[in-house]
Amino acid sequence: METQVSSYYNQIPVEVKKQNIAIWEQQSAVNEELKNNLLSENPELLQNYSEMGVSQLTQSVTKAKTSSVQSKTLLLDDGIRIISGLTHYTQYYSDWCGVATGQIISSKYMTPPWSQYHIADMMQAYDYSTNPPTPSGTTINKELAYYRPSVDDGGLGKGNSYSPSEDATWDAARNEIEYYRIPLKIGRVQPTAHARACNGWMAEGGNRYLLFYDPASYGSIYWEYVSPGFTYNNFIYVR
């Protein structure tokens, strides 16, 4: 009896393959840039650590910095973390950024995730004054009404999800990703109110960035520079 072997890779939809490859290439490019910047600031490490990964290189540079006051300046929080496993989706309607962000975050935990129509029902993302109801925006409390309930009840099953009362900083986003290893929802007010999924942080030479999966357009995945003192409102920690 012959044994049949199938490839898991061939079972992945083509569009998902493209997205995963794009994310890998993006992360690889970011790692290479960070590594080059670390080595340019610390050329004494170039010969012995030219093949070292960013994490090991950062640890070596930090160790050298703490052992010698002559070392060049390197912020101790320099590094990068990207939470894998997300699929990018585009919002079906202009007001459904919160809904589509919920679908993006859900892709980390569900295969396939709930549809945007289902999530919109849970988030009450409709104007019920019209007949029939028309798609509209949602609110923090209505978004939590999707994230918190169990999967059996139509939610994501993240019962400890909450929104902090204060505006959140880059450090807050980094800590959420570092300690809980989960994506989170980050809204913004300017230039227009908009929801996005955040699943990565990067710090290098005093510059700080967050990685966003933006549902506004197809394949919109990018690093956003976070200026010193800047805060985000409309946060949801999905726990």
C-alpha positions as CSV (number, residue, x, y, z in Angstrom):
1,M,0.0,0.0,0.0
2,E,1.5,3.3,-1.1
3,T,1.6,6.2,1.3
4,Q,0.2,9.4,0.1
5,V,2.0,12.6,1.0
6,S,0.4,16.0,0.6
7,S,2.0,19.4,0.9
8,Y,0.5,21.8,3.5
9,Y,2.0,24.7,1.6
10,N,-0.1,23.7,-1.5
11,Q,-3.2,23.9,0.6
12,I,-2.6,27.6,1.4
13,P,-4.7,30.0,-0.8
14,V,-2.6,31.9,-3.3
15,E,-3.5,35.3,-1.9
16,V,-2.5,34.2,1.6
17,K,0.9,32.9,0.2
18,K,1.5,36.3,-1.3
19,Q,0.7,38.1,1.9
20,N,2.9,35.8,4.0
21,I,5.8,36.2,1.5
22,A,5.4,40.0,1.6
23,I,5.4,40.0,5.4
24,W,8.5,37.8,5.5
25,E,10.3,40.0,3.0
26,Q,9.3,43.1,4.9
27,Q,10.5,41.7,8.2
28,S,13.8,40.5,6.6
29,A,14.4,43.9,5.1
30,V,13.8,45.6,8.5
31,N,16.0,43.1,10.3
32,E,18.8,43.7,7.7
33,E,18.5,47.5,8.0
34,L,18.6,47.3,11.8
35,K,21.5,45.0,11.8
36,N,23.5,47.3,9.4
37,N,22.7,50.3,11.6
38,L,23.9,48.5,14.8
39,L,27.1,47.4,13.0
40,S,27.8,50.9,11.7
41,E,27.5,52.3,15.2
42,N,29.7,49.5,16.5
43,P,32.2,48.6,13.8
44,E,34.4,46.7,16.3
45,L,31.8,43.9,16.1
46,L,31.7,43.7,12.3
47,Q,34.4,41.0,11.8
48,N,33.2,38.6,14.4
49,Y,29.4,39.1,14.1
50,S,28.8,39.7,10.4
51,E,26.5,36.7,10.3
52,M,24.8,37.2,13.6
53,G,21.1,37.7,13.9
54,V,19.6,41.0,15.0
55,S,18.6,39.7,18.4
56,Q,22.0,38.3,19.2
57,L,23.8,41.4,17.8
58,T,21.6,43.7,19.9
59,Q,22.4,41.7,23.1
60,S,26.2,41.8,22.3
61,V,26.1,45.5,21.7
62,T,24.1,46.1,24.9
63,K,26.6,43.9,26.8
64,A,29.5,45.8,25.4
65,K,27.8,49.1,26.3
66,T,27.3,48.2,29.9
67,S,30.8,46.9,30.3
68,S,32.7,49.9,28.9
69,V,31.9,53.6,29.2
70,Q,33.8,54.1,25.9
71,S,31.1,52.2,23.9
72,K,29.1,54.1,21.4
73,T,25.6,55.1,22.4
74,L,22.8,52.5,21.8
75,L,19.4,52.7,23.4
76,L,18.7,49.7,25.5
77,D,15.2,49.3,24.0
78,D,16.5,48.9,20.5
79,G,15.1,45.8,18.8
80,I,12.1,44.5,16.9
81,R,9.2,42.1,17.5
82,I,6.6,41.1,14.9
83,I,3.6,38.9,15.9
84,S,3.0,36.5,12.9
85,G,-0.2,34.8,11.9
86,L,-2.3,37.7,10.8
87,T,-4.1,37.9,7.4
88,H,-4.8,41.3,5.9
89,Y,-8.4,42.1,5.0
90,T,-9.9,45.2,3.4
91,Q,-13.0,46.8,4.8
92,Y,-16.2,46.3,2.8
93,Y,-17.5,49.7,3.5
94,S,-15.9,53.1,4.3
95,D,-17.2,53.0,7.9
96,W,-16.2,49.4,8.6
97,C,-12.5,50.0,9.6
98,G,-13.3,48.8,13.1
99,V,-15.1,45.7,11.7
100,A,-12.3,44.8,9.3
101,T,-9.7,45.4,12.0
102,G,-11.7,42.9,14.1
103,Q,-11.5,40.4,11.3
104,I,-7.7,40.9,10.9
105,I,-7.1,40.4,14.6
106,S,-9.5,37.3,14.5
107,S,-7.3,35.7,11.8
108,K,-4.7,35.2,14.5
109,Y,-7.0,32.9,16.4
110,M,-9.6,31.5,13.9
111,T,-9.3,29.8,10.6
112,P,-11.2,31.1,8.8
113,P,-12.2,34.1,11.0
114,W,-15.7,35.4,11.3
115,S,-17.0,37.3,8.3
116,Q,-17.2,41.0,8.3
117,Y,-20.9,40.8,8.1
118,H,-21.0,38.7,11.2
119,I,-18.6,40.9,13.1
120,A,-20.6,44.0,12.0
121,D,-23.7,42.4,13.5
122,M,-21.8,41.8,16.8
123,M,-20.4,45.3,16.8
124,Q,-23.8,46.8,15.7
125,A,-22.0,48.6,12.9
126,Y,-25.3,49.6,11.2
127,D,-27.5,52.7,11.2
128,Y,-30.7,51.1,12.4
129,S,-32.8,54.3,11.7
130,T,-32.8,53.4,8.0
131,N,-34.8,50.6,6.3
132,P,-33.0,48.4,5.6
133,P,-30.2,49.3,8.1
134,T,-27.1,50.7,6.3
135,P,-23.4,50.1,7.3
136,S,-22.0,52.6,9.8
137,G,-19.2,53.0,12.3
138,T,-19.1,51.5,15.7
139,T,-17.8,52.3,19.2
140,I,-15.4,50.9,21.7
141,N,-18.1,49.3,23.8
142,K,-19.7,47.8,20.7
143,E,-16.3,46.5,19.5
144,L,-15.8,44.9,22.9
145,A,-19.2,43.2,22.5
146,Y,-17.5,41.2,19.8
147,Y,-14.1,40.6,21.2
148,R,-15.2,39.4,24.7
149,P,-18.0,36.8,24.1
150,S,-17.1,33.2,23.5
151,V,-16.8,31.7,20.0
152,D,-20.0,29.7,20.7
153,D,-21.7,33.0,21.3
154,G,-20.4,34.5,18.1
155,G,-17.5,36.5,19.6
156,L,-13.7,36.0,19.5
157,G,-13.5,34.5,23.0
158,K,-11.1,37.1,24.4
159,G,-13.0,37.8,27.7
160,N,-10.3,40.0,29.2
161,S,-10.3,42.5,26.4
162,Y,-10.5,46.1,27.5
163,S,-9.9,49.7,26.5
164,P,-7.6,51.8,28.7
165,S,-9.1,55.1,29.9
166,E,-6.0,57.0,29.1
167,D,-4.4,57.6,25.7
168,A,-1.8,54.9,25.0
169,T,1.9,55.4,24.2
170,W,4.3,53.5,22.0
171,D,5.7,51.9,25.2
172,A,2.2,50.6,26.0
173,A,1.8,49.0,22.5
174,R,5.3,47.5,22.7
175,N,4.6,46.0,26.2
176,E,1.4,44.5,25.0
177,I,3.1,42.8,22.1
178,E,6.1,41.8,24.1
179,Y,4.4,40.4,27.2
180,Y,1.1,39.1,25.7
181,R,2.3,38.3,22.2
182,I,-1.0,39.4,20.7
183,P,-2.1,42.0,18.1
184,L,-4.1,44.9,19.3
185,K,-6.5,47.5,17.9
186,I,-5.2,51.1,17.7
187,G,-7.4,53.9,16.5
188,R,-6.4,57.4,15.5
189,V,-8.3,60.7,15.2
190,Q,-6.2,62.6,12.7
191,P,-6.5,63.2,9.8
192,T,-9.7,61.1,10.1
193,A,-10.9,58.6,12.7
194,H,-9.6,55.2,11.7
195,A,-9.1,51.7,13.2
196,R,-6.1,49.4,12.5
197,A,-4.5,46.3,13.8
198,C,-1.1,46.6,15.3
199,N,1.2,43.5,15.5
200,G,4.8,44.8,15.7
201,W,7.2,47.3,17.2
202,M,10.6,48.5,16.3
203,A,13.1,50.8,18.0
204,E,16.5,51.8,16.5
205,G,18.8,54.7,17.4
206,G,16.1,56.7,19.2
207,N,13.4,56.2,16.5
208,R,10.3,54.2,17.3
209,Y,7.9,52.5,15.0
210,L,4.7,50.4,15.1
211,L,3.7,47.9,12.4
212,F,0.1,48.2,11.2
213,Y,-2.3,46.1,9.2
214,D,-4.5,48.9,7.8
215,P,-7.9,47.7,6.4
216,A,-8.3,50.9,4.3
217,S,-6.9,49.4,1.1
218,Y,-5.6,46.0,-0.2
219,G,-2.2,44.9,1.2
220,S,-1.8,48.1,3.3
221,I,0.8,46.8,5.8
222,Y,3.4,49.4,6.9
223,W,5.6,50.7,9.7
224,E,4.5,54.0,11.2
225,Y,7.0,56.4,12.9
226,V,5.9,57.4,16.4
227,S,7.2,60.7,17.4
228,P,8.4,61.4,21.0
229,G,5.5,62.0,23.3
230,F,2.9,61.1,20.7
231,T,-0.1,59.1,22.1
232,Y,-2.9,57.1,20.4
233,N,-6.5,57.1,21.5
234,N,-9.1,54.4,20.9
235,F,-7.0,51.5,22.0
236,I,-8.3,47.9,22.6
237,Y,-6.1,45.3,24.3
238,V,-7.4,42.0,22.9
239,R,-6.8,39.5,25.7
